[in-house]
Amino acid sequence: MIHDAKIPGSKRRLRRGTATVEFAVVAVLLITLMLGVVEITRAIQIKNTLTDIARSGCRIGTLPGNYSQQVTDNIKTILTNNGITSTLATTAVLVNGKNVDVSTAKKGDQISVKISISISAVNWVTPLFFSSTAIESESIVMMHQ
């Protein structure tokens, strides 16, 4: 019976098998880490996008003579321009905490815009670190002019 250790080049074959097993173990960890980075990056990107959209909508709501419909139309347009289906987002436009049209606001009243969207609706990968029910939202409050 011949042992593999005595065959020339057999150590190289044994090492190649070891390297393959080591790579398989480390690859799972690296892929999980990479998917986590992608998921967190997308969540941060959506949070920043919602901040910009809420700020733009709120700014329109604070201008005299504008209506709540103009605010929501602006929000829907910007969502669509950012590749987010506008029907996935929930928008609330409030004047002094009440659900009334911004055209009724007087100078100094608080106009608030809140946009919410499910993380699972905008993720690029299957959620590993966020629950499928997690909500990303942003609220902005400005004074009516």
N, C-alpha and C positions, 0 to 999 in steps of 0.2 A: 504494500500500500504506500503510495507516494503522498507526502504532505504538500499542501499548496505553498508553504513557506520555502520549500526547497526549489520550486520552479522559478526560474529567472523571470522577473517582471510581475510576479504574483503580489508583491507588496503594493505595487502601483494599483493593481486591480482592487485589492482590499481597501486601499485608501480612497479610490474613486467611489466605491460603494458607501464608505463612511461620509464622504463629502456630500453625497446625494441625500443621505438620511439627515445630516445636519442642516442642509439647505431646506429640506421639506419642513423641518421643525421651525426654523427661523422664518421661512417664507410666510407661514400662517400668521405669525406675530406681525411681520412687516405689512402684510396686506390688511390686516385688521387695523393697524395703526394708520395706514394710508387712507382707508375708508373713513376712519374717525376724523382725520384732518379735513377731508373733503366735506364731510357732513357738518362739522363745526364752521368751516369757512362759508358754506352755503347759508347757514343760519345767521351768521354775522352779515353776510351780503343782503339777505332779506330784511334783517333788522334795519340796516342803513337805508335800504330802498324805501321801507315803510316810513322811516323818519322823514326822508325827503318828500315823499308823497303827502304825508300828513301836514307837513309844513306848507307845501304849496297849496293844498286844499284849504287850510286854515287861513292863509294869506288872502285867498280869493274871498273867503267868508267874511273877513274883516273890512273889506272895501264897501263903501256905501253903494246901495242900489243893486247889490248882487243877491242871488237867491240860493237856497240850499241845493237846488237841482244843478246849478252851475258848479258848485263845490263837488258834488258827487260825479258829475260828468268829467270834471278835471281829474279826479282821482281815478276813474275808470280808464281814461285815456292814458294816463301815466303808467298805470298798472300794465295795460296792454303793450305800451311802448317798451316796458321792461321785461316782456315775455311772460307775464303772469296773467292768467285768465281772471278777468275782473269779477266773475261770478263766484270765485273761490274766496274772495275777501268780503268781510262784513264791515260796513262803514256806519259810523254814528256822527251826526253833526248836531251839536247842542248849543243853545244860547242860554247862558247863566244856568247851566245844568238841566235845562228843559228842552224837550224835543219839539222845537218850533222853528219856523223858517228864519234864516238869517236876515231876511229883508225886514223883519220886525225889530231887529236889534238897534239899540241907540248907542250913541257915542259912550265909550267906557264899558259897555257890556262885554262879558267874556264869551268868546266863541271858541268852542273846543271841537276838535276832530279826532276821532279814534278809528284806527284801521286794525282789524284782526284777521289773521289767516292761519290755517292749520299747517304745522311744520310738514306733515306727511304730504300735503298737497303741492309743496314747492321743493321738496328734497330731490337731489339728483340720485341718491342711493337709498336703499332700504334703511330706514332708521335703525341704527345699532345703539346709539347712545341717548337719543331722545325718544320718549314714548310716542306712540302713534297718535295720541290725543293731545300732544303739546301744542300750544297756541303761541304764535308770535304776534305781538301787538305793539302799537305805538300811539301815544296820545300827545297832542299839541294844544296848548291854550294860548290865545292871543286876545288883545283888547280890540273891540270894534272901533273904527276911526270915525 
